[in-house]
Amino acid sequence: MRAEDVTVAIATRDRWEILERTLAGLGDQTATGFETIVVCDGTDQQVPAAVRERPGVRVLVQEPAGSGAARNLAARAGERPLLLFLGDDVVPTPGLLERHLARHHAEPAGERAAVRGPVRRHPQVRESRLGRWLERSGNEPGAGFAANLSIARRAFLDAGGCDPDFWFDDEALDLGWRLRARGMRVVFEPGATGLRWPAEDWASIERGYERRARAERLMLSKHGDFSPAVRRRIEAHAAAPPVSGVWPYLADLVPERARPLRTRVEAKADRWYHQRLAPRFLAGWEGERDLEDLREYLGDAYDHAKLVNHALMVDEEAAAAGDEGSFYRSSELYLYDLTVFAMSGTKDPYLRALRSLVPPGAKLLDYGCGIGSDGLRLLEAGYCMSFADYENPSTRYLRWRLERRGLRAEVHDLDAAVPGGFHAAYAFDVIEHVEDPFAFLSELERRAAVVVVNLLDDAPADTPLHRRLPVRAILAHAGDRGLLYYRRYHGRSRLIAYRSARASGRRARLRSRTELVRGTVGGR
């Protein structure tokens, strides 16, 4: 094969500055004559002129569907016999393409071999403690199988391409698994080096681990003999005694010549990092489990593109209808919106706070439960759960989920009688939808000793979907009864927990004032 036989395929979204470095690296290749197809994942994206007008580059735009679907589109659009997949943040060294071609020439199996090149950190990336740990431990998200891979186009298409059920880079895990199952060898070419510009802020690392969790969970559902190695590692570290945050600093101080000591210190640092990443990873695992439920429940009616787009689509449809309640009670499409929200991790800190207030075994009421993802997590953590919502497609789906998971819990209709006697009743992202927030809180207070709700305080005005909340008045109401917890999350949400009965005693009043100050001054 020659360079003229190659299509370089790049999927991208929201990384235009880094992509321009990658395209510049392709312009410096020692082998010339290849074509480059860039697929932008999202019609909401504005493709810069520097990318759109670059010679030799064809830009395609698709509805948001993930990088797997974008790679498939590039493979179908290009007609040359060899595909070279590059990550949009991987800058190819000048000889990368030439070394891929040379390795394909050397392989007698022809189309039965794919070639993978190494992905290393770009030397201009500023070194950091977090970066050193990622490189040392081999845990860096995003530097996966398809970040630097060449494969015959026909072999890729015959294997079904990338599975679009996998989102954002993790489809490579499934692709490699299926290629090997079809008898294709994946050979390593050390000279075909790509230099990556990784994101090293903590939020990016957390997102990467969440995606990895979803990929492993989805792999397990699709390939029964798959072993989720990262989950095992995370669970082992999470179950171990907590370690001090001083260990990552010590790992940089112990010299290499003291290898036995350095190994022990690095192991402690590794545990510290994984214990911090465990909540986000495990939340990602549960989020993918939510999606697994939805796929099975809807069967042939399941639409992956609807899932990707639905967080925006459903709000627009409901607003256009002018009656969110009617839409919520009648449309099965709302299951997509609620699933996407459950997978987002938005409510994970709320659940952690709730679990810190009431121990396993407590009786909890999930009020306005929707599809019940929060309550299902608590039920499997040992809480005695009950659910309450209007009879609608979401509660029918919830009953199905309980049966599928072999769990038992009451699901009450809010149009009928809902019992009391609970240790705590919670409602997350519900109160902004009701007409009278104090009447809503009164309903919770009649049924439980502790009320837990979150308040959104950034709505500019009442809309058909969200009503402006009297946040100060609600805080005063909660403080008068006995505030147990008050924190801000996500820059827009105030989580409060308070006693249903009026606070009595000096200690209760002091705690209420302390929590009010802590939530007002300290933020998250």
C-alpha positions as CSV (number, residue, x, y, z in Angstrom):
1,M,0.0,0.0,0.0
2,R,1.0,3.6,-0.6
3,A,0.0,6.8,1.2
4,E,-2.5,7.4,-1.7
5,D,-4.4,4.4,-0.4
6,V,-5.0,5.9,3.1
7,T,-7.9,7.8,4.6
8,V,-7.0,9.4,8.0
9,A,-10.2,9.5,10.0
10,I,-10.6,11.9,13.0
11,A,-13.6,12.3,15.2
12,T,-13.8,15.5,17.1
13,R,-16.0,17.7,19.3
14,D,-15.1,20.9,21.2
15,R,-11.3,20.5,20.8
16,W,-10.5,22.7,17.8
17,E,-7.3,24.2,19.0
18,I,-5.8,20.8,19.7
19,L,-7.2,19.4,16.5
20,E,-5.3,22.1,14.5
21,R,-2.0,20.8,16.0
22,T,-3.0,17.3,14.9
23,L,-3.8,18.5,11.4
24,A,-0.5,20.4,11.3
25,G,1.3,17.2,12.2
26,L,-0.4,15.4,9.3
27,G,0.9,18.2,7.1
28,D,4.5,17.3,8.1
29,Q,4.3,13.6,7.2
30,T,7.1,12.0,5.2
31,A,4.6,10.0,3.3
32,T,2.2,12.2,1.2
33,G,-0.9,11.7,-0.9
34,F,-3.4,10.5,1.8
35,E,-6.8,12.1,2.4
36,T,-8.0,13.3,5.8
37,I,-11.7,13.2,6.9
38,V,-12.7,15.1,10.1
39,V,-16.1,14.3,11.5
40,C,-17.5,16.9,13.8
41,D,-19.9,15.2,16.3
42,G,-22.7,17.8,16.7
43,T,-24.6,20.1,14.5
44,D,-24.3,22.6,17.4
45,Q,-20.6,23.0,16.7
46,Q,-19.0,25.8,14.7
47,V,-16.2,24.4,12.6
48,P,-13.4,27.0,12.5
49,A,-12.3,28.2,9.1
50,A,-8.7,27.1,9.8
51,V,-10.0,23.5,9.9
52,R,-12.8,23.8,7.3
53,E,-10.5,25.4,4.6
54,R,-7.3,23.3,5.3
55,P,-6.1,21.7,2.0
56,G,-6.5,18.0,1.9
57,V,-9.1,17.9,4.7
58,R,-12.7,17.1,4.2
59,V,-15.0,18.1,7.1
60,L,-18.3,16.2,7.8
61,V,-20.8,17.1,10.5
62,Q,-23.3,14.7,12.1
63,E,-26.0,15.0,14.7
64,P,-24.6,14.3,18.2
65,A,-24.0,10.5,18.4
66,G,-20.6,10.0,19.8
67,S,-17.1,9.4,18.4
68,G,-17.9,5.8,17.4
69,A,-20.6,6.9,15.1
70,A,-18.3,9.6,13.8
71,R,-15.6,7.1,13.0
72,N,-18.1,5.0,11.2
73,L,-19.2,7.9,9.1
74,A,-15.6,8.7,8.1
75,A,-15.0,5.0,7.1
76,R,-18.1,5.0,4.9
77,A,-17.3,8.4,3.4
78,G,-13.7,7.5,2.5
79,E,-13.2,5.0,-0.3
80,R,-9.5,4.3,0.1
81,P,-8.5,0.8,1.2
82,L,-6.7,1.6,4.4
83,L,-8.1,3.6,7.4
84,L,-5.8,5.3,9.9
85,F,-7.8,6.4,13.0
86,L,-6.2,9.2,15.0
87,G,-7.4,10.8,18.2
88,D,-8.2,14.5,17.7
89,D,-5.6,15.3,20.5
90,V,-2.9,13.0,19.1
91,V,-0.2,14.9,17.1
92,P,1.5,12.4,14.6
93,T,5.3,12.4,14.5
94,P,6.6,12.9,10.9
95,G,7.1,9.2,10.2
96,L,3.9,7.9,11.7
97,L,2.1,7.2,8.5
98,E,5.2,5.8,6.8
99,R,5.8,3.3,9.7
100,H,2.1,2.2,9.6
101,L,2.4,1.5,5.9
102,A,5.8,-0.3,6.3
103,R,4.3,-2.6,9.0
104,H,1.3,-3.5,6.8
105,H,3.7,-4.4,3.9
106,A,5.7,-6.6,6.3
107,E,2.6,-8.5,7.5
108,P,1.9,-11.6,5.4
109,A,-1.7,-11.8,6.7
110,G,-2.6,-8.6,4.8
111,E,-6.1,-7.6,5.7
112,R,-6.1,-9.9,8.7
113,A,-3.8,-7.5,10.7
114,A,-4.4,-4.1,12.2
115,V,-1.4,-1.9,13.3
116,R,-1.4,0.1,16.5
117,G,1.2,2.7,17.3
118,P,2.1,4.1,20.7
119,V,0.6,7.2,22.1
120,R,2.9,9.2,24.4
121,R,2.7,12.6,26.1
122,H,3.7,15.5,23.9
123,P,7.1,16.9,25.2
124,Q,5.6,20.4,25.3
125,V,2.9,19.4,27.8
126,R,3.8,20.9,31.2
127,E,4.7,18.2,33.6
128,S,2.5,17.9,36.7
129,R,2.2,15.6,39.7
130,L,-1.2,14.3,38.4
131,G,0.3,13.7,34.9
132,R,3.3,11.8,36.4
133,W,0.9,9.5,38.2
134,L,-1.3,8.9,35.1
135,E,1.8,8.0,33.0
136,R,3.4,5.9,35.8
137,S,0.3,3.9,36.5
138,G,-0.9,3.5,32.9
139,N,-4.3,4.9,33.9
140,E,-4.5,7.9,31.5
141,P,-8.0,8.1,30.0
142,G,-8.3,8.7,26.2
143,A,-5.0,7.1,25.1
144,G,-6.8,4.0,24.0
145,F,-6.9,1.5,21.2
146,A,-8.2,3.7,18.4
147,A,-6.1,6.8,19.1
148,N,-3.5,5.6,16.7
149,L,-4.7,2.6,14.7
150,S,-4.6,1.5,11.0
151,I,-6.8,-1.2,9.6
152,A,-8.1,-2.2,6.2
153,R,-11.4,-0.4,5.5
154,R,-13.1,-3.6,4.3
155,A,-12.1,-5.4,7.5
156,F,-13.4,-2.6,9.7
157,L,-16.7,-2.4,7.9
158,D,-17.1,-6.2,7.8
159,A,-16.6,-6.3,11.6
160,G,-19.6,-3.8,11.9
161,G,-17.4,-0.8,12.5
162,C,-17.6,0.9,15.9
163,D,-20.6,0.1,18.1
164,P,-22.5,3.4,18.6
165,D,-23.8,2.3,22.0
166,F,-20.3,3.2,23.2
167,W,-19.8,6.9,23.8
168,F,-16.8,9.2,23.5
169,D,-13.6,7.1,22.8
170,D,-14.6,4.0,24.7
171,E,-15.9,2.3,21.6
172,A,-12.3,1.3,20.9
173,L,-12.4,-1.3,23.8
174,D,-15.3,-3.1,22.1
175,L,-13.8,-2.7,18.6
176,G,-10.5,-4.4,19.6
177,W,-12.4,-7.2,21.3
178,R,-14.5,-7.9,18.2
179,L,-11.5,-7.7,15.8
180,R,-9.6,-10.3,17.9
181,A,-12.7,-12.5,18.1
182,R,-12.8,-12.5,14.2
183,G,-9.2,-13.8,14.1
184,M,-7.6,-10.4,13.3
185,R,-4.2,-9.9,14.8
186,V,-3.4,-6.4,16.2
187,V,0.3,-5.8,15.9
188,F,2.3,-3.0,17.6
189,E,4.6,-0.7,15.6
190,P,6.7,1.2,18.1
191,G,7.9,3.7,15.4
192,A,4.4,5.0,14.6
193,T,4.4,7.4,17.5
194,G,1.6,9.8,18.3
195,L,2.1,12.6,20.8
196,R,-0.9,13.4,22.9
197,W,-2.0,16.6,24.5
198,P,-3.9,15.3,27.5
199,A,-6.2,17.3,29.7
200,E,-4.7,17.1,33.2
201,D,-7.3,18.9,35.3
202,W,-9.0,16.8,37.9
203,A,-12.5,17.2,36.4
204,S,-11.2,15.8,33.1
205,I,-9.7,12.8,34.8
206,E,-13.0,12.1,36.7
207,R,-14.9,12.3,33.4
208,G,-12.4,9.9,31.8
209,Y,-12.9,7.4,34.7
210,E,-16.7,7.7,34.5
211,R,-16.5,6.9,30.7
212,R,-14.3,4.0,31.5
213,A,-16.8,2.6,34.0
214,R,-19.6,2.9,31.4
215,A,-17.4,1.2,28.8
216,E,-16.6,-1.7,31.1
217,R,-20.2,-2.2,32.2
218,L,-21.4,-2.1,28.6
219,M,-18.6,-4.5,27.6
220,L,-19.8,-6.9,30.3
221,S,-23.4,-6.7,29.0
222,K,-22.3,-7.4,25.4
223,H,-19.4,-9.9,26.0
224,G,-20.1,-12.3,28.9
225,D,-16.5,-13.4,29.2
226,F,-15.1,-9.8,29.5
227,S,-13.3,-9.1,32.8
228,P,-13.8,-5.5,34.1
229,A,-10.2,-5.0,35.4
230,V,-10.5,-1.3,36.2
231,R,-13.7,-1.9,38.3
232,R,-11.9,-4.6,40.3
233,R,-9.0,-2.2,40.9
234,I,-11.3,0.6,42.0
235,E,-13.3,-1.6,44.3
236,A,-10.2,-3.0,45.9
237,H,-8.9,0.5,46.7
238,A,-12.3,1.8,47.8
239,A,-12.6,-1.1,50.3
240,A,-9.1,-0.5,51.7
241,P,-8.6,1.8,54.7
242,P,-8.3,5.5,53.6
243,V,-4.8,6.9,53.1
244,S,-3.4,10.4,53.5
245,G,-3.1,12.9,50.7
246,V,0.5,13.3,51.6
247,W,1.5,10.1,49.7
248,P,1.3,11.6,46.1
249,Y,3.7,14.3,47.3
250,L,6.1,11.7,48.8
251,A,6.0,9.7,45.6
252,D,7.8,12.6,43.9
253,L,10.4,12.9,46.6
254,V,11.7,9.4,47.1
255,P,14.6,8.9,44.6
256,E,14.6,6.1,42.0
257,R,17.6,4.5,43.6
258,A,15.5,3.7,46.7
259,R,13.3,1.5,44.5
260,P,11.8,-0.8,47.3
261,L,10.7,2.3,49.3
262,R,9.6,4.1,46.2
263,T,7.4,1.1,45.2
264,R,5.6,1.2,48.6
265,V,5.1,4.9,48.4
266,E,3.8,4.8,44.9
267,A,1.3,2.1,45.9
268,K,0.0,4.3,48.7
269,A,-0.3,7.2,46.2
270,D,-2.1,5.0,43.8
271,R,-4.6,4.0,46.4
272,W,-5.2,7.7,47.3
273,Y,-5.9,8.6,43.7
274,H,-8.2,5.7,43.2
275,Q,-10.1,6.3,46.4
276,R,-10.8,9.8,45.2
277,L,-11.9,8.6,41.8
278,A,-14.0,5.7,43.1
279,P,-17.3,7.7,43.6
280,R,-17.3,9.0,40.0
281,F,-16.3,5.6,38.6
282,L,-18.9,3.7,40.5
283,A,-21.6,6.4,39.5
284,G,-20.6,5.9,35.9
285,W,-21.0,2.1,36.3
286,E,-24.5,2.6,37.7
287,G,-25.3,5.1,35.0
288,E,-24.5,2.6,32.3
289,R,-26.7,0.1,34.2
290,D,-29.5,2.6,33.9
291,L,-29.0,2.7,30.1
292,E,-28.8,-1.1,30.0
293,D,-32.3,-1.2,31.6
294,L,-33.7,1.2,29.1
295,R,-32.3,-0.7,26.1
296,E,-33.8,-3.9,27.3
297,Y,-37.2,-2.3,28.3
298,L,-37.7,-0.6,24.9
299,G,-36.2,-3.4,22.9
300,D,-36.4,-2.8,19.1
301,A,-38.0,0.6,19.9
302,Y,-34.8,1.8,21.6
303,D,-33.1,4.6,19.6
304,H,-29.6,5.6,20.5
305,A,-29.7,8.9,18.6
306,K,-32.8,9.9,20.7
307,L,-30.9,9.2,23.9
308,V,-28.0,11.4,22.8
309,N,-30.2,14.2,21.7
310,H,-33.1,13.9,24.2
311,A,-32.0,16.1,27.0
312,L,-32.6,19.0,24.6
313,M,-35.4,17.6,22.5
314,V,-37.8,16.7,25.3
315,D,-37.6,20.1,27.0
316,E,-38.4,21.8,23.7
317,E,-41.3,19.5,23.1
318,A,-42.7,20.0,26.5
319,A,-42.3,23.8,26.3
320,A,-44.0,23.8,23.0
321,A,-46.9,21.8,24.4
322,G,-47.1,24.2,27.3
323,D,-48.1,21.4,29.6
324,E,-45.1,19.6,31.1
325,G,-47.4,17.6,33.5
326,S,-49.4,16.2,30.6
327,F,-46.3,15.3,28.7
328,Y,-44.7,13.7,31.7
329,R,-47.7,11.6,32.5
330,S,-48.3,10.3,29.0
331,S,-45.1,10.2,26.9
332,E,-42.7,7.2,27.0
333,L,-40.2,9.6,25.3
334,Y,-39.6,11.1,28.8
335,L,-37.8,7.9,29.7
336,Y,-34.9,9.0,27.6
337,D,-34.7,12.4,29.3
338,L,-34.8,10.9,32.8
339,T,-32.2,8.2,31.9
340,V,-29.8,10.8,30.6
341,F,-30.3,12.9,33.8
342,A,-29.7,9.8,36.0
343,M,-26.5,9.0,34.0
344,S,-25.2,12.6,34.4
345,G,-24.0,12.1,38.0
346,T,-25.8,15.4,39.0
347,K,-27.4,13.8,42.0
348,D,-24.5,11.7,43.2
349,P,-23.4,14.3,45.9
350,Y,-27.0,14.5,47.1
351,L,-27.1,10.7,47.6
352,R,-23.8,10.8,49.5
353,A,-25.2,13.5,51.8
354,L,-28.4,11.5,52.4
355,R,-26.4,8.4,53.3
356,S,-24.3,10.4,55.7
357,L,-27.5,11.5,57.5
358,V,-29.4,8.2,57.8
359,P,-27.8,4.8,58.1
360,P,-28.6,1.7,56.0
361,G,-31.7,0.0,57.1
362,A,-33.6,3.3,57.5
363,K,-37.0,3.7,55.8
364,L,-36.7,6.2,52.9
365,L,-39.4,7.6,50.6
366,D,-38.3,8.7,47.1
367,Y,-41.0,11.4,46.5
368,G,-41.5,12.3,42.8
369,C,-39.3,9.3,41.9
370,G,-39.6,9.2,38.1
371,I,-37.8,6.1,36.9
372,G,-36.4,5.6,40.4
373,S,-32.7,5.4,39.7
374,D,-31.8,7.2,43.0
375,G,-34.0,4.8,45.1
376,L,-32.7,1.7,43.3
377,R,-29.1,2.7,44.3
378,L,-30.2,3.2,47.9
379,L,-32.3,0.0,47.9
380,E,-29.2,-2.0,46.8
381,A,-27.1,-0.3,49.5
382,G,-29.4,-1.7,52.2
383,Y,-32.0,1.0,52.7
384,C,-35.7,0.1,53.0
385,M,-37.2,2.0,50.1
386,S,-40.6,3.2,49.0
387,F,-41.3,5.2,45.9
388,A,-44.1,7.7,45.1
389,D,-45.1,9.5,41.9
390,Y,-48.1,9.8,39.6
391,E,-49.1,6.8,37.6
392,N,-47.3,7.3,34.3
393,P,-44.8,5.5,31.9
394,S,-42.0,6.3,34.4
395,T,-43.5,4.4,37.3
396,R,-44.5,1.5,35.0
397,Y,-40.9,1.3,33.9
398,L,-39.8,1.5,37.6
399,R,-41.9,-1.5,38.5
400,W,-40.3,-3.4,35.6
401,R,-36.8,-2.4,36.8
402,L,-37.5,-3.6,40.3
403,E,-38.7,-7.0,38.9
404,R,-35.7,-7.2,36.6
405,R,-33.3,-6.7,39.4
406,G,-35.1,-9.0,41.8
407,L,-35.9,-6.2,44.2
408,R,-39.1,-5.5,46.3
409,A,-40.4,-2.0,47.1
410,E,-43.8,-0.3,47.1
411,V,-44.5,2.2,44.3
412,H,-47.3,4.6,45.5
413,D,-49.5,6.7,43.3
414,L,-49.6,10.4,44.3
415,D,-53.2,10.5,43.2
416,A,-54.0,8.0,46.0
417,A,-52.9,7.6,49.6
418,V,-49.2,7.6,50.3
419,P,-48.2,6.3,53.8
420,G,-46.0,8.0,56.4
421,G,-43.7,6.8,59.1
422,F,-40.4,7.2,57.1
423,H,-37.1,8.1,58.6
424,A,-36.5,10.5,55.7
425,A,-38.3,11.6,52.5
426,Y,-36.3,13.1,49.7
427,A,-37.2,14.8,46.4
428,F,-34.4,15.8,44.1
429,D,-35.0,18.3,41.2
430,V,-38.7,18.2,41.8
431,I,-39.8,21.2,43.9
432,E,-39.1,23.7,41.1
433,H,-41.9,22.0,39.1
434,V,-44.7,22.4,41.7
435,E,-47.1,25.4,42.0
436,D,-46.8,25.7,45.8
437,P,-43.4,24.7,47.2
438,F,-44.5,25.1,50.9
439,A,-47.5,22.8,50.3
440,F,-45.1,20.4,48.7
441,L,-42.7,20.5,51.7
442,S,-45.7,20.0,54.0
443,E,-46.5,16.7,52.2
444,L,-43.0,15.5,52.8
445,E,-43.0,16.7,56.5
446,R,-46.2,14.7,57.2
447,R,-44.6,11.5,56.0
448,A,-41.0,11.6,57.4
449,A,-38.9,12.8,60.3
450,V,-36.3,14.3,58.0
451,V,-36.9,16.1,54.7
452,V,-34.2,16.3,52.0
453,V,-34.6,18.5,48.9
454,N,-32.5,20.6,46.6
455,L,-33.4,24.1,45.5
456,L,-32.4,25.6,42.1
457,D,-31.8,29.3,42.4
458,D,-30.8,30.5,38.9
459,A,-34.2,30.5,37.1
460,P,-34.6,34.1,35.7
461,A,-38.4,33.8,35.8
462,D,-41.3,31.3,35.9
463,T,-41.5,29.1,32.8
464,P,-43.8,26.1,31.9
465,L,-40.9,23.8,33.0
466,H,-39.4,25.6,36.1
467,R,-40.8,28.0,38.6
468,R,-38.8,30.5,40.6
469,L,-38.3,29.4,44.1
470,P,-38.5,31.6,47.2
471,V,-35.1,30.2,48.4
472,R,-34.7,32.5,51.4
473,A,-38.1,31.8,52.7
474,I,-37.6,28.0,52.3
475,L,-34.2,28.3,54.1
476,A,-35.9,30.2,56.9
477,H,-38.6,27.5,57.1
478,A,-36.0,24.7,57.3
479,G,-33.9,26.6,59.8
480,D,-36.9,27.1,62.1
481,R,-37.5,23.4,62.2
482,G,-33.8,22.4,62.5
483,L,-31.4,22.5,59.6
484,L,-29.3,19.3,59.5
485,Y,-27.4,19.9,56.2
486,Y,-26.9,22.8,53.8
487,R,-24.4,22.8,50.9
488,R,-24.3,24.2,47.4
489,Y,-23.5,22.0,44.5
490,H,-22.9,22.5,40.7
491,G,-22.9,26.3,41.3
492,R,-26.7,26.4,41.1
493,S,-28.3,23.9,43.5
494,R,-28.7,24.2,47.3
495,L,-29.1,20.8,49.0
496,I,-30.9,21.1,52.4
497,A,-32.0,18.5,55.0
498,Y,-34.1,19.5,58.0
499,R,-36.3,18.1,60.7
500,S,-40.0,17.9,60.1
501,A,-40.9,19.0,63.6
502,R,-39.8,22.3,65.1
503,A,-36.3,22.2,66.6
504,S,-36.1,22.1,70.4
505,G,-33.1,22.3,72.6
506,R,-30.0,24.4,72.5
507,R,-27.9,21.8,70.6
508,A,-30.4,21.5,67.8
509,R,-30.7,25.2,67.4
510,L,-26.9,25.6,67.3
511,R,-26.6,23.0,64.6
512,S,-29.2,24.6,62.6
513,R,-27.4,28.0,62.7
514,T,-24.1,26.4,62.0
515,E,-25.4,24.6,58.9
516,L,-27.0,27.8,57.7
517,V,-23.7,29.7,58.0
518,R,-21.7,26.8,56.5
519,G,-24.0,26.6,53.4
520,T,-24.1,30.3,53.0
521,V,-20.4,31.0,53.3
522,G,-18.6,27.8,52.5
523,G,-20.4,26.7,49.3
524,R,-19.8,23.1,48.3
